[in-house]
């Protein structure tokens, strides 16, 4: 049994990049939601929606029950 190290490194890098991206988007949404301007709340909600969509897409990729 051998390990495909290139595939392993690819999965690790993709996981790190996507996790960091979601954390950055979520923290930016928190930061923008704290302001007084009305546009900041809309952008904050949009960033929360993007974070949720990324998480749902990850679940869709991982769970084999979905066609």
TIKOLKOL-659421 format. One record per residue (C-alpha): residue in three letters; residue number from 0; x, y, z. Coordinates in Angstrom, 2 decimals, always signed. Each point is the difference from the previous one (the first is absolute). Example, Ala and Ser with C-alpha at 12.3 -4.5 7.8 and 13.67 -1.06 7.14 Angstrom:
BEGIN
PT   code   pos      east     north        up
PT    ALA     0    +12.30     -4.50     +7.80
PT    SER     1     +1.37     +3.44     -0.66
This chain:
BEGIN
PT   code   pos      east     north        up
PT    UNK     0     +0.00     +0.00     +0.00
PT    UNK     1     +1.43     +3.33     -1.06
PT    UNK     2     -1.08     +3.53     +0.68
PT    UNK     3     -0.51     +2.42     -2.84
PT    UNK     4     +1.77     +2.93     +1.64
PT    UNK     5     -0.84     +2.46     -2.74
PT    UNK     6     -3.73     -0.65     +0.46
PT    UNK     7     +0.41     +0.24     +3.77
PT    UNK     8     +1.78     +3.38     -0.23
PT    UNK     9     -2.66     +1.22     -2.45
PT    UNK    10     -2.79     -0.88     +2.42
PT    UNK    11     +1.83     +1.61     +2.93
PT    UNK    12     +0.64     +3.23     -1.92
PT    UNK    13     -3.56     +0.17     -1.31
PT    UNK    14     -1.36     -0.52     +3.51
PT    UNK    15     +2.24     +2.69     +1.48
PT    UNK    16     -0.81     +2.53     -2.71
PT    UNK    17     -3.75     -0.57     +0.19
PT    UNK    18     -0.05     +0.05     +3.82
PT    UNK    19     +2.02     +3.22     +0.11
PT    UNK    20     -2.25     +1.53     -2.65
PT    UNK    21     -3.17     -0.78     +1.94
PT    UNK    22     +1.51     +1.35     +3.23
PT    UNK    23     +1.11     +3.20     -1.75
PT    UNK    24     -3.43     +0.52     -1.57
PT    UNK    25     -1.78     -0.66     +3.29
PT    UNK    26     +2.23     +2.35     +1.97
PT    UNK    27     -0.40     +2.68     -2.66
PT    UNK    28     -3.78     -0.42     +0.25
PT    UNK    29     +0.21     +0.44     +3.77
PT    UNK    30     +2.14     +3.09     -0.40
PT    UNK    31     -2.28     +1.58     -2.61
PT    UNK    32     -3.17     -0.78     +1.93
PT    UNK    33     +1.11     +2.23     +2.85
PT    UNK    34     -0.08     +3.28     -1.96
PT    UNK    35     -2.56     +2.76     -0.21
PT    UNK    36     -0.31     +0.25     -3.79
PT    UNK    37     -2.98     -1.88     -1.48
PT    UNK    38     +2.07     -1.56     -2.80
PT    UNK    39     +2.24     -1.73     +2.53
PT    UNK    40     -2.85     -2.15     +1.32
PT    UNK    41     -0.94     -1.14     -3.51
PT    UNK    42     +3.60     -0.91     -0.82
PT    UNK    43     +0.28     -1.81     +3.32
PT    UNK    44     -3.09     -2.09     -0.72
PT    UNK    45     +1.28     -0.77     -3.50
PT    UNK    46     +3.31     -1.21     +1.45
PT    UNK    47     -1.85     -2.24     +2.47
PT    UNK    48     -1.97     -1.47     -2.91
PT    UNK    49     +3.23     -0.65     -1.94
PT    UNK    50     +1.50     -1.73     +3.05
PT    UNK    51     -3.08     -2.18     +0.32
PT    UNK    52     +0.07     -0.89     -3.68
PT    UNK    53     +3.67     -1.01     +0.23
PT    UNK    54     -0.75     -2.22     +3.00
PT    UNK    55     -3.00     -1.60     -1.72
PT    UNK    56     +2.06     -0.62     -3.13
PT    UNK    57     +2.67     -1.70     +2.10
PT    UNK    58     -2.63     -2.23     +1.59
PT    UNK    59     -1.42     -0.76     -3.44
PT    UNK    60     +3.45     -1.08     -1.20
PT    UNK    61     +0.73     -2.16     +3.06
PT    UNK    62     -3.31     -1.79     +0.60
PT    UNK    63     -0.41     -2.84     -2.51
PT    UNK    64     -3.80     -0.28     +0.32
PT    UNK    65     -0.58     +3.01     -2.25
PT    UNK    66     -0.05     -0.87     -3.74
